[in-house]
């Protein structure tokens, strides 16, 4: 754990970049992607957030991205992605903190739910509609999708579709880490109509210091 | 920890009951398996019973999450399709624990039927939500 005193004078990105040098954040892994290619390593967002100071700085980094987007339009909702396999809660753990920090309401996008209209969790209409199966009635709300890690962008795109199915719109996605991918996930979203901008705080593996890559035994970049 | 004989007897009893309404199967089986530690039980129960308990646990948890505890709508307890699901799941369990090849073949058939009923039930709910959207917009 880092004490608050140690953080004084640190800038958000400088502090967070140090965390990539710390243990248990970037970890070697034997997992494979859906397409079959080896993952080799992964960024453990859950372990990063166990530390309150990491939480604060991660929240601040997302908030800076949100602030930039807010200069272009008024964001109605922050949509935190709970991933399909249920194994990773992704950015959901940050939802309350980031909502308080920005003053923007938050919703959860639950990709593991079987029913499309249940993938966006909000309060439903009451009165004559109470208790009935119904869409989330986002009524054109502008939602910024927030996730922890993006590789191909497939999961983030599912989140966008879930928001759209429930009547919302997405112009921006923020991911904490973006993995190198062919074609890059950014292109996938640029090609959408209308295009979506994918914001990233860290690019992997390029933002992992070489010394750390040697320590955990992952490939060197050519 | 429950004895293997007790678990088998409970499975036989619960899967033989007549289910008057949809929620019964889920209530009975979920409360039966939800807190079971199958890893611990795997040292005393045979592979057939562990397999059946695992499938009940995963399936009922999935149905529960999607249709009951974490759903934004009232659980579809009146749904005929969900009732078919429940009955077929009970038959699957009842046949599975008998342990002869003929029952195994029938059990697998019941499991497939039950899962199909579950998805049919979900599709009915999506159709209902879509219709409500149309009605609202009109």
Interface residues (C-beta under 8 A of the other chain):
Chain A: X113 X114 X115 X116 X117 X118 X121 X123 X124 X129 X131 X132 X133 X134 X135
Chain B: X62 X65 X66 X71 X72 X73 X74 X119 X122 X125 X126 X128 X129 X132 X133 X136
